[in-house]
Structure formats: C-alpha cells, structure tokens
Amino acid sequence: MNCVFIQIRCRPATAYKVADAIALREIHSELYSTSGEYDLLVKMYIPDGEDVGKFINDNLLDIDGIERTLTTLTFRAF
C-alpha cells in the first residue's frame, strides 16, 4: 500500500460537508481540518498496483465542494 497525503481546499462554507462525505466513503486512514491555504488534510493508503491519480480521481475528487487539492506522495516511513 502506498501512503499519500492530500490537502483539500473547499469552496466557502463546505468544509464540514466535504469532510462528512469523505468519512462516509471510508477511503481514508486519517482526516483533519486544518488552518491556512487548505481546509482538510487526508491520509490515504492506495492499494498496490493501483494508479494513484486515477484512484484519487475515482474515489475522492467527485465530492461536491472540493475546489483544489495538493497530493504528496510518500516513499518510506522512519
């Protein structure tokens, strides 16, 4: 499994609705509201053999209220 962190910027007044939609899909390991340029931070594990971009597009980015994302791929844990 490949670990990715996704920062999500939501349209104004939609962050809690977006977070609820993510939680209902049960696709995340951890989900936080954050301050700053992005509203939410999601930790996800992408199954081995899956295309990371396609997996994120198919399972996350169709949620209404998401305006922009920034995905950080990880390589190893220490």
PDB file as gemmi writes it, atoms N, CA and C in Angstrom:
CRYST1    1.000    1.000    1.000  90.00  90.00  90.00 P 1                      
ATOM      1  N   MET A   1       0.847  -1.178   0.000  1.00  0.00           N  
ATOM      2  CA  MET A   1       0.000   0.000   0.000  1.00  0.00           C  
ATOM      3  C   MET A   1       0.892   1.240   0.000  1.00  0.00           C  
ATOM      4  N   ASN A   2       0.507   2.212  -0.795  1.00  0.00           N  
ATOM      5  CA  ASN A   2       1.245   3.468  -0.888  1.00  0.00           C  
ATOM      6  C   ASN A   2       0.515   4.549  -0.092  1.00  0.00           C  
ATOM      7  N   CYS A   3       1.230   5.213   0.795  1.00  0.00           N  
ATOM      8  CA  CYS A   3       0.650   6.265   1.621  1.00  0.00           C  
ATOM      9  C   CYS A   3       0.758   7.603   0.892  1.00  0.00           C  
ATOM     10  N   VAL A   4      -0.355   8.337   0.835  1.00  0.00           N  
ATOM     11  CA  VAL A   4      -0.370   9.684   0.279  1.00  0.00           C  
ATOM     12  C   VAL A   4      -1.081  10.608   1.250  1.00  0.00           C  
ATOM     13  N   PHE A   5      -0.669  11.857   1.228  1.00  0.00           N  
ATOM     14  CA  PHE A   5      -1.344  12.902   1.988  1.00  0.00           C  
ATOM     15  C   PHE A   5      -1.966  13.858   0.984  1.00  0.00           C  
ATOM     16  N   ILE A   6      -3.236  14.192   1.183  1.00  0.00           N  
ATOM     17  CA  ILE A   6      -3.934  15.069   0.258  1.00  0.00           C  
ATOM     18  C   ILE A   6      -4.481  16.261   1.033  1.00  0.00           C  
ATOM     19  N   GLN A   7      -4.025  17.448   0.644  1.00  0.00           N  
ATOM     20  CA  GLN A   7      -4.580  18.674   1.207  1.00  0.00           C  
ATOM     21  C   GLN A   7      -5.723  19.104   0.304  1.00  0.00           C  
ATOM     22  N   ILE A   8      -6.819  19.512   0.913  1.00  0.00           N  
ATOM     23  CA  ILE A   8      -8.020  19.852   0.155  1.00  0.00           C  
ATOM     24  C   ILE A   8      -8.462  21.273   0.486  1.00  0.00           C  
ATOM     25  N   ARG A   9      -8.651  22.062  -0.560  1.00  0.00           N  
ATOM     26  CA  ARG A   9      -9.271  23.378  -0.401  1.00  0.00           C  
ATOM     27  C   ARG A   9     -10.725  23.227  -0.827  1.00  0.00           C  
ATOM     28  N   CYS A  10     -11.621  23.663   0.042  1.00  0.00           N  
ATOM     29  CA  CYS A  10     -13.051  23.544  -0.226  1.00  0.00           C  
ATOM     30  C   CYS A  10     -13.640  24.899  -0.588  1.00  0.00           C  
ATOM     31  N   ARG A  11     -14.738  24.864  -1.324  1.00  0.00           N  
ATOM     32  CA  ARG A  11     -15.478  26.103  -1.554  1.00  0.00           C  
ATOM     33  C   ARG A  11     -15.923  26.641  -0.192  1.00  0.00           C  
ATOM     34  N   PRO A  12     -16.088  27.949  -0.072  1.00  0.00           N  
ATOM     35  CA  PRO A  12     -16.501  28.526   1.210  1.00  0.00           C  
ATOM     36  C   PRO A  12     -17.752  27.839   1.772  1.00  0.00           C  
ATOM     37  N   ALA A  13     -17.709  27.598   3.069  1.00  0.00           N  
ATOM     38  CA  ALA A  13     -18.820  27.019   3.835  1.00  0.00           C  
ATOM     39  C   ALA A  13     -19.135  25.567   3.485  1.00  0.00           C  
ATOM     40  N   THR A  14     -18.184  24.833   2.877  1.00  0.00           N  
ATOM     41  CA  THR A  14     -18.450  23.430   2.542  1.00  0.00           C  
ATOM     42  C   THR A  14     -17.490  22.445   3.209  1.00  0.00           C  
ATOM     43  N   ALA A  15     -16.536  22.916   3.980  1.00  0.00           N  
ATOM     44  CA  ALA A  15     -15.501  22.023   4.528  1.00  0.00           C  
ATOM     45  C   ALA A  15     -16.088  20.888   5.364  1.00  0.00           C  
ATOM     46  N   TYR A  16     -17.065  21.180   6.198  1.00  0.00           N  
ATOM     47  CA  TYR A  16     -17.639  20.118   7.031  1.00  0.00           C  
ATOM     48  C   TYR A  16     -18.443  19.125   6.196  1.00  0.00           C  
ATOM     49  N   LYS A  17     -19.125  19.603   5.169  1.00  0.00           N  
ATOM     50  CA  LYS A  17     -19.863  18.699   4.277  1.00  0.00           C  
ATOM     51  C   LYS A  17     -18.898  17.802   3.507  1.00  0.00           C  
ATOM     52  N   VAL A  18     -17.796  18.383   3.045  1.00  0.00           N  
ATOM     53  CA  VAL A  18     -16.783  17.584   2.334  1.00  0.00           C  
ATOM     54  C   VAL A  18     -16.189  16.545   3.279  1.00  0.00           C  
ATOM     55  N   ALA A  19     -15.853  16.949   4.494  1.00  0.00           N  
ATOM     56  CA  ALA A  19     -15.284  16.007   5.474  1.00  0.00           C  
ATOM     57  C   ALA A  19     -16.257  14.877   5.774  1.00  0.00           C  
ATOM     58  N   ASP A  20     -17.538  15.196   5.924  1.00  0.00           N  
ATOM     59  CA  ASP A  20     -18.543  14.154   6.171  1.00  0.00           C  
ATOM     60  C   ASP A  20     -18.628  13.184   4.997  1.00  0.00           C  
ATOM     61  N   ALA A  21     -18.570  13.702   3.782  1.00  0.00           N  
ATOM     62  CA  ALA A  21     -18.640  12.843   2.595  1.00  0.00           C  
ATOM     63  C   ALA A  21     -17.430  11.919   2.516  1.00  0.00           C  
ATOM     64  N   ILE A  22     -16.250  12.450   2.851  1.00  0.00           N  
ATOM     65  CA  ILE A  22     -15.040  11.612   2.861  1.00  0.00           C  
ATOM     66  C   ILE A  22     -15.171  10.517   3.913  1.00  0.00           C  
ATOM     67  N   ALA A  23     -15.619  10.895   5.105  1.00  0.00           N  
ATOM     68  CA  ALA A  23     -15.756   9.926   6.195  1.00  0.00           C  
ATOM     69  C   ALA A  23     -16.724   8.803   5.824  1.00  0.00           C  
ATOM     70  N   LEU A  24     -17.819   9.141   5.159  1.00  0.00           N  
ATOM     71  CA  LEU A  24     -18.804   8.123   4.768  1.00  0.00           C  
ATOM     72  C   LEU A  24     -18.253   7.131   3.757  1.00  0.00           C  
ATOM     73  N   ARG A  25     -17.304   7.553   2.947  1.00  0.00           N  
ATOM     74  CA  ARG A  25     -16.726   6.655   1.932  1.00  0.00           C  
ATOM     75  C   ARG A  25     -15.713   5.678   2.515  1.00  0.00           C  
ATOM     76  N   GLU A  26     -15.223   5.968   3.719  1.00  0.00           N  
ATOM     77  CA  GLU A  26     -14.264   5.084   4.391  1.00  0.00           C  
ATOM     78  C   GLU A  26     -13.055   4.775   3.518  1.00  0.00           C  
ATOM     79  N   ILE A  27     -12.518   5.799   2.861  1.00  0.00           N  
ATOM     80  CA  ILE A  27     -11.353   5.629   1.990  1.00  0.00           C  
ATOM     81  C   ILE A  27     -10.085   6.195   2.613  1.00  0.00           C  
ATOM     82  N   HIS A  28     -10.201   6.766   3.782  1.00  0.00           N  
ATOM     83  CA  HIS A  28      -9.074   7.454   4.408  1.00  0.00           C  
ATOM     84  C   HIS A  28      -8.584   6.700   5.638  1.00  0.00           C  
ATOM     85  N   SER A  29      -7.350   6.990   6.000  1.00  0.00           N  
ATOM     86  CA  SER A  29      -6.788   6.491   7.243  1.00  0.00           C  
ATOM     87  C   SER A  29      -6.979   7.523   8.347  1.00  0.00           C  
ATOM     88  N   GLU A  30      -6.720   8.787   7.997  1.00  0.00           N  
ATOM     89  CA  GLU A  30      -6.896   9.898   8.938  1.00  0.00           C  
ATOM     90  C   GLU A  30      -7.432  11.096   8.162  1.00  0.00           C  
ATOM     91  N   LEU A  31      -8.201  11.940   8.860  1.00  0.00           N  
ATOM     92  CA  LEU A  31      -8.795  13.120   8.240  1.00  0.00           C  
ATOM     93  C   LEU A  31      -8.826  14.239   9.274  1.00  0.00           C  
ATOM     94  N   TYR A  32      -8.250  15.386   8.907  1.00  0.00           N  
ATOM     95  CA  TYR A  32      -8.143  16.524   9.822  1.00  0.00           C  
ATOM     96  C   TYR A  32      -8.632  17.795   9.153  1.00  0.00           C  
ATOM     97  N   SER A  33      -9.232  18.687   9.932  1.00  0.00           N  
ATOM     98  CA  SER A  33      -9.445  20.050   9.461  1.00  0.00           C  
ATOM     99  C   SER A  33      -8.173  20.818   9.787  1.00  0.00           C  
ATOM    100  N   THR A  34      -7.809  21.751   8.914  1.00  0.00           N  
ATOM    101  CA  THR A  34      -6.547  22.468   9.079  1.00  0.00           C  
ATOM    102  C   THR A  34      -6.764  23.962   8.869  1.00  0.00           C  
ATOM    103  N   SER A  35      -5.786  24.730   9.302  1.00  0.00           N  
ATOM    104  CA  SER A  35      -5.805  26.165   9.041  1.00  0.00           C  
ATOM    105  C   SER A  35      -4.855  26.453   7.888  1.00  0.00           C  
ATOM    106  N   GLY A  36      -4.988  27.630   7.321  1.00  0.00           N  
ATOM    107  CA  GLY A  36      -4.081  28.008   6.246  1.00  0.00           C  
ATOM    108  C   GLY A  36      -4.741  27.927   4.886  1.00  0.00           C  
ATOM    109  N   GLU A  37      -3.920  27.661   3.883  1.00  0.00           N  
ATOM    110  CA  GLU A  37      -4.376  27.682   2.495  1.00  0.00           C  
ATOM    111  C   GLU A  37      -5.354  26.553   2.166  1.00  0.00           C  
ATOM    112  N   TYR A  38      -5.247  25.425   2.874  1.00  0.00           N  
ATOM    113  CA  TYR A  38      -6.123  24.278   2.637  1.00  0.00           C  
ATOM    114  C   TYR A  38      -6.968  24.030   3.871  1.00  0.00           C  
ATOM    115  N   ASP A  39      -8.138  23.429   3.675  1.00  0.00           N  
ATOM    116  CA  ASP A  39      -9.110  23.236   4.753  1.00  0.00           C  
ATOM    117  C   ASP A  39      -9.054  21.869   5.412  1.00  0.00           C  
ATOM    118  N   LEU A  40      -8.669  20.855   4.635  1.00  0.00           N  
ATOM    119  CA  LEU A  40      -8.650  19.484   5.139  1.00  0.00           C  
ATOM    120  C   LEU A  40      -7.336  18.805   4.759  1.00  0.00           C  
ATOM    121  N   LEU A  41      -6.936  17.848   5.579  1.00  0.00           N  
ATOM    122  CA  LEU A  41      -5.767  17.019   5.302  1.00  0.00           C  
ATOM    123  C   LEU A  41      -6.203  15.565   5.443  1.00  0.00           C  
ATOM    124  N   VAL A  42      -6.007  14.806   4.372  1.00  0.00           N  
ATOM    125  CA  VAL A  42      -6.420  13.402   4.340  1.00  0.00           C  
ATOM    126  C   VAL A  42      -5.190  12.528   4.167  1.00  0.00           C  
ATOM    127  N   LYS A  43      -5.093  11.502   4.979  1.00  0.00           N  
ATOM    128  CA  LYS A  43      -4.067  10.474   4.807  1.00  0.00           C  
ATOM    129  C   LYS A  43      -4.776   9.254   4.228  1.00  0.00           C  
ATOM    130  N   MET A  44      -4.295   8.814   3.066  1.00  0.00           N  
ATOM    131  CA  MET A  44      -4.897   7.665   2.393  1.00  0.00           C  
ATOM    132  C   MET A  44      -3.833   6.642   2.038  1.00  0.00           C  
ATOM    133  N   TYR A  45      -4.244   5.397   1.994  1.00  0.00           N  
ATOM    134  CA  TYR A  45      -3.384   4.325   1.507  1.00  0.00           C  
ATOM    135  C   TYR A  45      -3.950   3.831   0.183  1.00  0.00           C  
ATOM    136  N   ILE A  46      -3.130   3.905  -0.855  1.00  0.00           N  
ATOM    137  CA  ILE A  46      -3.532   3.469  -2.183  1.00  0.00           C  
ATOM    138  C   ILE A  46      -3.104   2.009  -2.344  1.00  0.00           C  
ATOM    139  N   PRO A  47      -4.023   1.126  -2.718  1.00  0.00           N  
ATOM    140  CA  PRO A  47      -3.655  -0.287  -2.873  1.00  0.00           C  
ATOM    141  C   PRO A  47      -2.526  -0.472  -3.891  1.00  0.00           C  
ATOM    142  N   ASP A  48      -1.649  -1.439  -3.622  1.00  0.00           N  
ATOM    143  CA  ASP A  48      -0.560  -1.758  -4.548  1.00  0.00           C  
ATOM    144  C   ASP A  48      -1.141  -2.071  -5.926  1.00  0.00           C  
ATOM    145  N   GLY A  49      -0.463  -1.589  -6.948  1.00  0.00           N  
ATOM    146  CA  GLY A  49      -0.889  -1.840  -8.310  1.00  0.00           C  
ATOM    147  C   GLY A  49      -1.901  -0.844  -8.849  1.00  0.00           C  
ATOM    148  N   GLU A  50      -2.472  -0.019  -7.977  1.00  0.00           N  
ATOM    149  CA  GLU A  50      -3.436   0.989  -8.416  1.00  0.00           C  
ATOM    150  C   GLU A  50      -2.702   2.235  -8.893  1.00  0.00           C  
ATOM    151  N   ASP A  51      -3.226   2.874  -9.922  1.00  0.00           N  
ATOM    152  CA  ASP A  51      -2.716   4.159 -10.372  1.00  0.00           C  
ATOM    153  C   ASP A  51      -3.160   5.211  -9.355  1.00  0.00           C  
ATOM    154  N   VAL A  52      -2.197   5.909  -8.748  1.00  0.00           N  
ATOM    155  CA  VAL A  52      -2.502   6.848  -7.660  1.00  0.00           C  
ATOM    156  C   VAL A  52      -3.472   7.926  -8.126  1.00  0.00           C  
ATOM    157  N   GLY A  53      -3.182   8.561  -9.251  1.00  0.00           N  
ATOM    158  CA  GLY A  53      -4.038   9.636  -9.730  1.00  0.00           C  
ATOM    159  C   GLY A  53      -5.448   9.173 -10.039  1.00  0.00           C  
ATOM    160  N   LYS A  54      -5.566   8.036 -10.691  1.00  0.00           N  
ATOM    161  CA  LYS A  54      -6.890   7.503 -11.025  1.00  0.00           C  
ATOM    162  C   LYS A  54      -7.653   7.123  -9.768  1.00  0.00           C  
ATOM    163  N   PHE A  55      -6.977   6.513  -8.804  1.00  0.00           N  
ATOM    164  CA  PHE A  55      -7.634   6.118  -7.554  1.00  0.00           C  
ATOM    165  C   PHE A  55      -8.184   7.346  -6.835  1.00  0.00           C  
ATOM    166  N   ILE A  56      -7.380   8.400  -6.755  1.00  0.00           N  
ATOM    167  CA  ILE A  56      -7.825   9.624  -6.088  1.00  0.00           C  
ATOM    168  C   ILE A  56      -8.981  10.256  -6.867  1.00  0.00           C  
ATOM    169  N   ASN A  57      -8.849  10.332  -8.182  1.00  0.00           N  
ATOM    170  CA  ASN A  57      -9.929  10.897  -9.000  1.00  0.00           C  
ATOM    171  C   ASN A  57     -11.224  10.116  -8.840  1.00  0.00           C  
ATOM    172  N   ASP A  58     -11.150   8.802  -8.890  1.00  0.00           N  
ATOM    173  CA  ASP A  58     -12.346   7.961  -8.833  1.00  0.00           C  
ATOM    174  C   ASP A  58     -12.990   7.909  -7.460  1.00  0.00           C  
ATOM    175  N   ASN A  59     -12.199   8.071  -6.398  1.00  0.00           N  
ATOM    176  CA  ASN A  59     -12.719   7.850  -5.048  1.00  0.00           C  
ATOM    177  C   ASN A  59     -12.859   9.096  -4.186  1.00  0.00           C  
ATOM    178  N   LEU A  60     -12.274  10.212  -4.628  1.00  0.00           N  
ATOM    179  CA  LEU A  60     -12.287  11.401  -3.772  1.00  0.00           C  
ATOM    180  C   LEU A  60     -12.746  12.657  -4.502  1.00  0.00           C  
ATOM    181  N   LEU A  61     -12.229  12.887  -5.680  1.00  0.00           N  
ATOM    182  CA  LEU A  61     -12.384  14.201  -6.307  1.00  0.00           C  
ATOM    183  C   LEU A  61     -13.757  14.475  -6.903  1.00  0.00           C  
ATOM    184  N   ASP A  62     -14.653  13.506  -6.856  1.00  0.00           N  
ATOM    185  CA  ASP A  62     -16.014  13.766  -7.316  1.00  0.00           C  
ATOM    186  C   ASP A  62     -16.921  14.288  -6.201  1.00  0.00           C  
ATOM    187  N   ILE A  63     -16.355  14.523  -5.027  1.00  0.00           N  
ATOM    188  CA  ILE A  63     -17.142  15.050  -3.904  1.00  0.00           C  
ATOM    189  C   ILE A  63     -17.412  16.530  -4.138  1.00  0.00           C  
ATOM    190  N   ASP A  64     -18.678  16.901  -4.056  1.00  0.00           N  
ATOM    191  CA  ASP A  64     -19.079  18.284  -4.264  1.00  0.00           C  
ATOM    192  C   ASP A  64     -18.490  19.170  -3.167  1.00  0.00           C  
ATOM    193  N   GLY A  65     -17.923  20.283  -3.560  1.00  0.00           N  
ATOM    194  CA  GLY A  65     -17.351  21.231  -2.609  1.00  0.00           C  
ATOM    195  C   GLY A  65     -15.839  21.283  -2.664  1.00  0.00           C  
ATOM    196  N   ILE A  66     -15.210  20.279  -3.257  1.00  0.00           N  
ATOM    197  CA  ILE A  66     -13.754  20.301  -3.385  1.00  0.00           C  
ATOM    198  C   ILE A  66     -13.381  21.252  -4.511  1.00  0.00           C  
ATOM    199  N   GLU A  67     -12.550  22.216  -4.165  1.00  0.00           N  
ATOM    200  CA  GLU A  67     -12.128  23.233  -5.131  1.00  0.00           C  
ATOM    201  C   GLU A  67     -10.750  22.941  -5.709  1.00  0.00           C  
ATOM    202  N   ARG A  68      -9.834  22.472  -4.864  1.00  0.00           N  
ATOM    203  CA  ARG A  68      -8.447  22.237  -5.278  1.00  0.00           C  
ATOM    204  C   ARG A  68      -7.807  21.244  -4.314  1.00  0.00           C  
ATOM    205  N   THR A  69      -6.844  20.474  -4.816  1.00  0.00           N  
ATOM    206  CA  THR A  69      -6.113  19.547  -3.949  1.00  0.00           C  
ATOM    207  C   THR A  69      -4.619  19.646  -4.219  1.00  0.00           C  
ATOM    208  N   LEU A  70      -3.859  19.201  -3.233  1.00  0.00           N  
ATOM    209  CA  LEU A  70      -2.406  19.086  -3.353  1.00  0.00           C  
ATOM    210  C   LEU A  70      -2.039  17.734  -2.758  1.00  0.00           C  
ATOM    211  N   THR A  71      -1.529  16.835  -3.594  1.00  0.00           N  
ATOM    212  CA  THR A  71      -1.197  15.484  -3.155  1.00  0.00           C  
ATOM    213  C   THR A  71       0.294  15.339  -2.961  1.00  0.00           C  
ATOM    214  N   THR A  72       0.668  14.769  -1.813  1.00  0.00           N  
ATOM    215  CA  THR A  72       2.071  14.482  -1.514  1.00  0.00           C  
ATOM    216  C   THR A  72       2.241  12.967  -1.435  1.00  0.00           C  
ATOM    217  N   LEU A  73       3.094  12.437  -2.308  1.00  0.00           N  
ATOM    218  CA  LEU A  73       3.405  11.011  -2.284  1.00  0.00           C  
ATOM    219  C   LEU A  73       4.492  10.747  -1.251  1.00  0.00           C  
ATOM    220  N   THR A  74       4.444   9.603  -0.616  1.00  0.00           N  
ATOM    221  CA  THR A  74       5.478   9.233   0.343  1.00  0.00           C  
ATOM    222  C   THR A  74       6.291   8.062  -0.213  1.00  0.00           C  
ATOM    223  N   PHE A  75       7.518   7.933   0.303  1.00  0.00           N  
ATOM    224  CA  PHE A  75       8.409   6.880  -0.175  1.00  0.00           C  
ATOM    225  C   PHE A  75       8.748   5.851   0.885  1.00  0.00           C  
ATOM    226  N   ARG A  76       8.968   6.282   2.110  1.00  0.00           N  
ATOM    227  CA  ARG A  76       9.211   5.326   3.188  1.00  0.00           C  
ATOM    228  C   ARG A  76       8.994   5.997   4.525  1.00  0.00           C  
ATOM    229  N   ALA A  77       8.697   5.211   5.525  1.00  0.00           N  
ATOM    230  CA  ALA A  77       8.480   5.707   6.881  1.00  0.00           C  
ATOM    231  C   ALA A  77       9.724   5.443   7.720  1.00  0.00           C  
ATOM    232  N   PHE A  78       9.967   6.303   8.679  1.00  0.00           N  
ATOM    233  CA  PHE A  78      11.134   6.142   9.568  1.00  0.00           C  
ATOM    234  C   PHE A  78      10.679   5.925  10.983  1.00  0.00           C  
TER     235      PHE A  78                                                      
END                                                                             
